[in-house]
């Protein structure tokens, strides 16, 4: 039961953080960022927000996101009614880069197979 609730809260946080990144946060260090997933602890006290960064300035963007953690937490607390607002922690998600790399390897293998 608690796991199902943490998943629902995670989805709500994902929507709200995405909205905040698009409309509210104006930090010039934060470029094109996509929220890929949110993991919420069972007691709803901590939320890891996984982001994908598409403009290549990974370190600078992560610094900007970490600087906004307090603002994001306050906004989440106002938008989602919870007894305790979870602590927001931004984490870099490299799954898109890994998927692209695997796709390139598979294409190369396919090209090598056609040459024979």
C-alpha positions, -999 to +999 in steps of 0.1 A: +000+000+000+028+025+010+047+016-022+017+024-044+013+058-026+049+067-030+046+059-068+016+082-070+033+110-051+064+105-073+043+110-104+028+142-090+062+155-081+075+146-116+047+167-132+052+196-108+090+197-111+087+196-149+063+224-148+085+244-125+116+239-148+096+250-178+078+280-164+092+292-131+130+286-128+150+312-146+185+302-136+208+308-167+228+277-157+199+255-163+195+247-200+173+221-217+164+196-189+139+168-189+127+150-158+129+113-165+119+098-132+112+105-095+119+080-067+102+087-034+112+070-002+086+048+015+081+074+043+077+102+017+105+122+032+130+121+003+125+124-034+152+118-060+145+136-092+163+121-122+170+145-150+184+142-185+204+172-198+205+177-235+226+208-240+259+192-230+267+215-200+261+187-174+282+201-144+269+236-148+233+225-151+235+202-121+249+231-100+220+252-111+195+225-102+211+219-068+209+256-061+171+255-068+164+225-045+150+247-017+127+267-041+115+235-057+107+219-023+088+250-012+068+250-044+060+213-042+048+218-006+024+245-018+011+226-048+008+191-033-009+186+000+013+163+021+019+161+058+057+164+052+072+179+021+099+156+008+135+168+005+143+172-032+175+158-045+185+161-082+204+133-099+217+130-134+202+103-155+225+090-183+201+063-196+194+083-228+231+085-236+235+048-229+206+040-252+220+061-280+254+044-276+238+009-278+218+020-308+250+032-326+268-001-318+238-021-331+238-001-363+275-006-368+271-044-363+242-044-388+264-024-414+292-049-409+269-078-415+256-063-447+291-059-461+298-097-461 
